[in-house]
């Protein structure tokens, strides 16, 4: 189970990094507009998933 949690954590962190990258691309290409909302929302959800995975990893059932 440790491997599965680690893979999900790495995938969530990669998605979080990609969202930050795409916010920069959107800002550079289109300027400041409502398109920032999509990657930022996904990044907030990924942060919550990472936090939940770390909390689940602390429980002895997931070890």
Helices and strands as residue ranges (DSSP letters): H 2-30, H 36-58, G 60-62
